[in-house]
Amino acid sequence: DLSQEQLQACQLLEIQPELLNEQTLQVAYRKKMADFHPDKYQSLPESVRQLIEQQAQQFNQARAVLKAYLGV
């Protein structure tokens, strides 16, 4: 069973917990980072870039939590 933190990580990355595996994690993470990668937003105001960077950090953290769970 997944912990609350792991379930939140799945939700953040839009992964259905029952489908969680190394491949679905990688696909979901790449999709999110493609949308939120800080390099795409260099021309925007600093305040907006900071929000996007925070979102990217949340995706990184969620991925780390789920990778630890999967043992990869």
DAFENSUL-V888097 format. One record per helix or strand of 2 or more residues. SS is the DSSP state (H for helix, E for strand). FROM is the first residue (numbers start at 1). LEN is the number of residues. Records with the same first field share a line. If there is no record, write none. Layout:
# DAFENSUL-V888097
SS=FROM-LEN ; FROM-LEN
This chain:
# DAFENSUL-V888097
H=4-10 ; 17-3 ; 22-15 ; 38-4 ; 46-25
